[in-house]
Amino acid sequence: MTYTPDMIDELNVLCLFNLSTTHEGIKVHSSAMPEKVAATQRLYERGLVTQPDGGYLTGLGRDAATQAQNLLTILSTAPATT
């Protein structure tokens, strides 16, 4: 199984959240790129965010955002030399 473009869009939205606080959410405006608007709506439908346009992370959403951001950090790190 590979990541689909929709999944990548969803991962990118999850990476927008500040995980150092639970008191900060996001707002994806209707004028944003259609892919980002659609990805945020899908995250809402799956119960990962509290509003169709973002809002706050749910418990499951926080877990997913943590994993997404960890993966981004790992993949953004320079490869180890042997």
N, C-alpha and C positions, 0 to 999 in steps of 0.2 A: 504494500500500500504506500502511496506517495501523497504528499500534501497537494491539495487542489488549490487553484487560485482563490476560491472562497475561503478555504481554511487559512491561507496565508493572510488574507485581509482580516480575518477574525483574530489571528495571532497579533497582527500589527495593532489592532484596536486594544487588545489586552495589554500590550506593551505601553500604552499611553497612561495607564493608571499608576499613580504614586502609591507604592506599597508600604511606605513608611508611616502612613496614616490611614485610618478608616473614615476620616472626616472630609475627605476630598474625593470628588467624583469627576466625571467628564461630561461634556455636552457636545454632541455631534449635531451641528446645525444642518438643516435641510439643504443648505447651499453648499455643503461639503461635497467632496467627490462621491459620486453615486455608490462606488464600491464600499466606501467607509460607512455610508448611511445604511446600506444593505447588510454589511457585516455586523453592525451594532444591533440592528433589528434581529438578526439571527441569534446573536448572543442573548438578547432579551428573551426570545422565544424558547431558548434552552435553559433559561433561569440563571444565567451567569451575571446579568446586570439587572438593576431594578427598574429601568425605564427603557422604552423603545429607542430613545435617543441617547442612551448612556446611563446617566445617574451614578449610582454606587455599585460596587461589586457585591454580589451575594457571597455566602460562604464558599459555595462551589466556584464562583467566579474568581474569588481571591486565590483559591488553590490553582485554578487554571492560569491566572495572570502570573502567579509566582513561577510556575513551571515554564510559561512562555518567556518570561524575562530571564530566567536562569538559562534556558536554551539559547536565547539571543546572546547572552554574555559568553557562553561557552563557544558559540560559533563565531563570535567577533574577536576572540582572543587569538593572538598569533600562534601558529602551530609550534609545539614543542620540538626542539631539535634533539636528535638522538646521537 
